[in-house]
Amino acid sequence: MRYRTLGNSGLAVSKLAFGTMNFGTETTEEESFALLDAFVEAGGTMVDTSDVYGGGLSERIVGRWFAARPRETTDRVVLATKGRFTTGPDVNDLGLSRRHLHRALDASLRRLGVETVDLYQLHGWDAHTPVEETLSFLDDAVRAGKIHYAGLSNFTGWQLQLTVSTAKAMGVHVPLTLQQQYSLLSRESEFEMIPAALHNTIGLLPWSPLAGGFLTGKYRRGATPAPDTRAGSANELYQWVSAEYASSDRNWAVIDEVVRVAGESGATPAQAALSWIADRPGVVAPIFGARTLKQLHDGLGAVALALDAEATAALDKVSAPTPGGYPYGAFGTSQRDRRLQGGTQALGDLIGNGSEHPTGRR
């Protein structure tokens, strides 16, 4: 196993984090225990869950695993959970208000059977709660010893920057991490969110680094997925996400390239995809899940895999997001570029002598 520090902190975590979203829903408690045992035995330390995974069942299973294992085993775990989404029928049973987060965090601690979680993450933005209120609660939770660090998840670039800047202005605990959807099939976070995170030394914890299993190479274009896969399941969320991935020609080209690179590297497609994301700028630990020990060990094989420059460049090129000209394409980015050498600027180089297209040519 390899280890990295968690954002701008001295806490070391494993290069891969283990996600437990399917505990209790797709994976039995016995299977979940076996997966956690194998992950920790392999040197893995970071375990991620949330108060809404399985309606709290994931946290309960993780908590029972903690209770059933010796202290020398559980002390190695860096435990992360999240709060923000709906936990009950009342209008205040969601959001980032002090009241809801207070109740949500206490409930998570009870389910997990611990006094402190290492990383408590805001599971999403809340436009109805002042950011000062949320940050004040997080700072109080750190001071009370209920959490060691705070993190963000599913925040846009401006939301991340507002949160960090406000925390610094208030003199309170500054969030350390951003948990964002990020993979070879989902790179749009590179437009704003990831640059904002890098600017603020925020560590990235990519979720769905295998794009719902598509980057394992197990799906074929136009073929009916097996019923024991996410794409072939009756789960509406999995069906919706899978249809979105499958409808893109670009995605299938990326998958083909992943399979090719993996074969030439002596790795599996999952290992190649995880290795690529793990070595992106700012990434601390991709959060990958597994339903079987075979899947777990396959993912862990990515830790020692280092793709060469040619393979990385090939994956970078085929998976590059394709925005229009503005604001993230060449026309927009050239206007934000500033060169210290030379008389011309990027916009001038881009425009050049005009266009070769009949519509844009004199």
C-alpha positions in Angstrom: 0.0 0.0 0.0 1.0 3.6 -0.6 0.0 6.5 1.6 -0.6 10.2 1.1 -1.5 13.1 3.4 -5.2 14.2 3.5 -5.3 17.6 2.0 -3.5 20.3 4.0 -3.1 18.1 7.1 -0.6 15.7 8.6 -3.1 12.7 8.5 -1.9 9.9 6.2 -4.4 7.8 4.3 -4.1 4.9 1.9 -3.8 5.6 -1.8 -7.2 4.0 -2.3 -10.2 4.5 -0.1 -12.9 1.9 0.3 -16.5 3.0 -0.3 -19.3 1.3 1.5 -22.4 2.6 -0.2 -23.7 -0.9 -1.1 -23.3 -2.3 2.5 -26.6 -3.8 3.6 -28.3 -3.3 0.2 -26.2 -5.1 -2.3 -23.7 -6.7 0.1 -24.7 -8.7 3.1 -23.2 -7.9 6.5 -21.1 -11.0 6.5 -19.7 -10.1 3.0 -19.2 -6.5 4.2 -17.1 -7.7 7.2 -15.0 -9.9 4.9 -14.4 -6.9 2.5 -13.3 -4.6 5.3 -11.0 -7.3 6.8 -9.3 -7.8 3.4 -9.0 -4.0 2.8 -7.3 -3.4 6.1 -5.2 -6.5 5.8 -3.9 -5.1 2.5 -2.9 -1.9 4.2 -5.9 0.1 3.3 -6.9 2.7 5.9 -9.6 5.1 4.6 -13.2 3.8 4.8 -16.0 6.1 3.5 -19.7 6.0 4.3 -22.7 8.3 4.7 -25.8 8.6 6.8 -28.0 8.0 3.8 -26.4 4.9 2.4 -29.0 2.2 2.9 -30.9 4.6 5.1 -28.1 4.4 7.7 -27.6 0.7 7.3 -24.1 1.1 5.9 -23.0 3.1 9.0 -24.5 0.4 11.3 -22.6 -2.4 9.5 -19.4 -0.4 9.7 -20.1 0.2 13.4 -20.7 -3.4 14.1 -17.5 -4.3 12.3 -15.6 -1.8 14.5 -17.2 -3.4 17.6 -16.3 -7.0 16.4 -12.7 -6.3 15.7 -9.8 -5.7 18.0 -8.7 -2.1 18.8 -5.3 -2.6 17.0 -7.2 -3.3 13.8 -9.8 -0.5 14.0 -7.3 2.1 15.2 -5.7 1.9 11.7 -8.9 3.0 10.0 -9.4 6.6 9.0 -13.2 6.8 9.1 -15.2 9.2 6.9 -18.9 9.8 6.8 -21.2 12.5 5.4 -24.3 14.5 6.3 -26.7 16.8 4.4 -29.4 14.7 2.7 -32.8 13.6 3.9 -32.9 11.6 7.1 -36.6 11.9 8.0 -40.0 13.3 7.0 -39.7 16.8 8.5 -38.8 19.9 6.5 -35.7 20.3 8.7 -34.5 16.7 8.3 -32.0 17.8 5.6 -29.7 20.6 4.7 -26.6 22.2 6.3 -28.3 24.0 9.1 -26.8 23.8 12.6 -29.8 21.9 13.8 -29.8 19.3 11.1 -26.1 18.7 11.1 -26.0 18.5 14.9 -28.7 15.7 14.9 -27.2 14.0 11.8 -23.7 13.9 13.2 -24.8 12.6 16.6 -26.9 9.9 14.8 -23.9 8.9 12.7 -21.7 8.6 15.8 -24.3 6.3 17.4 -24.7 4.1 14.4 -20.9 3.9 14.0 -20.4 3.3 17.7 -17.6 5.8 17.9 -17.0 9.1 19.7 -15.2 10.7 16.8 -15.1 10.4 13.0 -11.9 11.4 11.3 -13.5 13.2 8.3 -17.0 14.6 8.3 -18.1 15.7 4.9 -20.9 18.0 3.8 -22.7 15.8 1.2 -23.8 18.7 -0.9 -24.5 22.4 -1.1 -27.5 24.0 0.7 -28.6 27.3 -0.8 -30.9 28.0 2.1 -28.3 28.0 4.9 -25.7 30.7 5.3 -22.2 29.3 4.9 -21.2 31.0 8.1 -23.8 28.9 10.1 -22.5 25.6 8.6 -18.8 26.5 9.2 -19.5 27.6 12.8 -21.1 24.2 13.4 -18.2 22.3 11.9 -15.7 24.3 14.0 -17.7 23.6 17.1 -17.7 19.9 16.2 -13.9 19.9 15.8 -13.5 21.6 19.2 -15.9 19.2 20.8 -13.9 16.2 19.6 -16.7 14.8 17.5 -14.8 15.2 14.2 -11.1 15.7 13.5 -11.5 17.3 10.0 -14.2 18.5 7.7 -14.6 18.0 4.0 -16.9 18.9 1.1 -18.7 16.8 -1.5 -20.5 17.7 -4.7 -19.7 21.4 -4.5 -19.2 23.6 -7.5 -16.1 25.7 -7.9 -17.6 29.0 -6.6 -19.2 27.1 -3.7 -15.9 25.6 -2.6 -14.1 28.9 -2.9 -16.8 30.8 -0.9 -16.7 28.1 1.8 -12.9 28.2 2.1 -12.6 32.0 1.9 -15.3 32.4 4.5 -13.8 29.9 6.9 -10.4 31.7 6.7 -12.1 35.1 7.2 -14.0 33.7 10.3 -10.8 32.1 11.6 -12.5 28.7 11.9 -11.7 25.2 10.7 -11.1 25.1 6.9 -12.4 22.0 5.1 -9.6 19.7 3.8 -11.1 17.7 1.1 -13.5 17.6 -1.9 -15.3 14.4 -2.7 -16.4 14.7 -6.3 -17.5 12.5 -9.2 -14.4 12.1 -11.2 -13.2 9.4 -13.6 -12.1 8.9 -17.2 -15.7 9.2 -18.2 -16.5 12.2 -16.0 -13.8 14.9 -16.2 -15.9 18.0 -16.3 -14.9 18.8 -12.7 -11.6 19.8 -14.2 -13.2 23.0 -15.6 -13.8 24.8 -12.2 -14.0 22.5 -9.1 -10.6 20.9 -9.3 -8.7 24.1 -10.1 -10.4 25.7 -7.1 -9.4 22.7 -4.9 -5.8 22.8 -6.1 -5.6 26.6 -5.5 -6.7 26.0 -1.9 -4.7 22.8 -1.2 -7.9 20.8 -1.0 -7.4 17.1 -1.4 -9.5 15.2 -3.9 -11.4 12.1 -3.1 -13.0 11.0 -6.4 -16.2 9.0 -6.1 -17.2 6.5 -8.9 -13.7 6.3 -10.3 -14.8 3.3 -12.3 -17.9 5.0 -13.7 -20.4 2.5 -12.2 -18.3 -0.4 -13.5 -18.1 0.8 -17.2 -14.3 1.3 -16.9 -13.9 -2.4 -15.8 -14.6 -3.3 -19.4 -17.5 -5.7 -18.5 -20.1 -3.9 -20.6 -20.3 -4.1 -24.4 -21.9 -1.6 -26.6 -25.4 -2.7 -27.7 -25.3 -5.8 -25.5 -27.8 -6.5 -22.7 -26.0 -6.2 -19.3 -26.1 -9.1 -16.9 -28.7 -8.9 -14.2 -26.0 -9.1 -11.5 -24.4 -5.9 -12.6 -25.4 -2.3 -11.8 -26.4 -1.6 -15.4 -28.6 -4.7 -15.4 -30.2 -4.2 -12.0 -33.6 -2.9 -11.1 -32.2 0.0 -9.2 -33.5 3.2 -10.8 -30.4 5.3 -10.0 -28.1 2.7 -11.5 -30.3 2.4 -14.6 -30.3 6.2 -15.1 -26.5 6.6 -14.6 -25.8 3.6 -16.8 -28.0 4.9 -19.6 -26.1 8.2 -19.5 -22.7 6.5 -19.8 -23.9 4.2 -22.5 -25.4 6.9 -24.7 -22.0 8.6 -25.4 -19.8 7.5 -28.3 -16.9 9.2 -26.6 -17.4 7.0 -23.5 -17.2 3.8 -25.6 -14.0 5.1 -27.2 -12.5 5.8 -23.8 -13.5 2.3 -22.6 -11.9 0.7 -25.6 -8.7 2.7 -24.9 -8.7 1.7 -21.3 -8.9 -2.0 -22.3 -6.1 -1.5 -24.8 -3.8 0.3 -22.3 -4.6 -2.3 -19.6 -3.6 -5.2 -21.9 -0.3 -3.6 -22.9 0.4 -2.8 -19.2 -0.3 -6.3 -18.0 -3.2 -5.0 -15.9 -6.9 -5.2 -15.8 -9.1 -2.3 -17.1 -10.1 -1.5 -13.5 -6.5 -1.2 -12.4 -5.6 1.0 -15.4 -8.6 3.3 -14.7 -7.8 3.5 -11.0 -4.1 4.1 -11.6 -4.9 7.0 -14.0 -7.3 8.7 -11.6 -5.1 8.1 -8.5 -2.2 10.0 -10.2 -4.2 13.0 -11.3 -3.1 16.4 -9.7 -4.5 16.8 -6.2 -6.0 13.4 -5.9 -5.4 11.8 -2.5 -7.4 8.6 -2.8 -10.1 7.5 -5.2 -13.1 5.9 -3.4 -13.8 2.5 -5.0 -16.4 0.0 -3.9 -16.5 -3.8 -4.3 -19.2 -6.4 -3.9 -16.9 -9.4 -3.9 -13.4 -10.1 -2.7 -12.3 -10.7 -6.3 -13.4 -7.1 -7.2 -11.6 -5.8 -4.1 -8.3 -7.5 -4.8 -8.6 -6.4 -8.5 -8.9 -2.8 -7.4 -6.1 -3.0 -4.8 -3.8 -4.1 -7.7 -3.9 -0.5 -8.9 -1.8 0.7 -6.0 1.4 -0.6 -7.4 0.6 0.2 -11.1 2.2 3.2 -12.6 1.1 3.9 -16.2 3.9 5.1 -18.5 3.8 8.5 -20.1 2.5 7.1 -23.4 -0.4 5.3 -21.9 -1.3 8.2 -19.7 -1.2 10.6 -22.7 -3.4 8.3 -24.7 -6.0 8.1 -21.9 -5.8 11.9 -21.4 -6.4 12.5 -25.1 -9.3 10.1 -25.6 -11.1 11.1 -22.4 -10.7 14.9 -22.7 -14.0 16.7 -22.1 -15.2 18.5 -25.2 -16.7 21.9 -24.2 -17.7 24.6 -26.7 -15.5 27.5 -27.4 -16.6 29.5 -24.4 -16.1 29.6 -21.4 -14.0 26.4 -21.1 -12.9 25.8 -24.7 -10.0 27.4 -26.5 -11.7 30.8 -27.0 -12.6 31.2 -23.3 -9.4 29.9 -21.8 -7.2 31.9 -24.2 -8.8 35.1 -22.8 -7.7 34.1 -19.3 -4.2 33.3 -20.3 -1.3 35.7 -19.6 2.1 35.2 -21.0 5.2 36.9 -19.5 7.3 36.4 -22.5 6.6 37.4 -26.1 4.4 40.1 -27.5 1.4 38.0 -28.6 -1.2 36.5 -26.4 -3.1 33.2 -26.7 -6.2 34.8 -28.1 -4.2 36.2 -31.0 -2.6 32.9 -31.7 -6.0 31.2 -31.7 -7.6 33.7 -34.0 -4.5 33.8 -36.3 -5.5 34.7 -39.8 -9.2 34.0 -39.3 -11.0 30.9 -40.4 -10.8 28.3 -43.1 -14.5 27.6 -42.8 -16.6 29.1 -45.7 -18.9 30.9 -43.3 -16.0 32.6 -41.4 -13.8 33.3 -44.5 -13.8 36.5 -46.5 
